[in-house]
């Protein structure tokens, strides 16, 4: 669990990657609109099998974590993402390569995070299946 300054709560699900070297690269997944680590597990397992440490950022109200503050955005909050990136960097200080992958609605959060940070502390970013026309995507 990640407890935020405003009283909000998010969580980070980490892959079982203790067998990897300390300096292994890290990939962070940002899940779909209703998703969580459970739905991203296959991406995490594949990343681990290829030598990457991996995790998924579960947004407020996802993955069984209750909403603990009135602040909420269905596609996520870039400030929460910044805090969680810092947590991952602190957990893996020997890794000098971090990538973030946004999946579907997670792409919006990815772009918001990248656009709001002067120095995003990631070396690569990928948007998988972004919905460019939200009105059309929800019809």
Secondary structure, 3 states (H helix, E strand, C coil): CEECCCCCEEEEEECCCCCCCCCCCEEEEECCCCCCHHHHHHHHHHHHHCCCEEEEEECCCCCCCCCCCCCCCCCCCHHHHHHHHHHHHHHCCCCCCEEEEEECCHHHHHHHHHHHCCCCCCCEEEEECCCCCHHHHCC
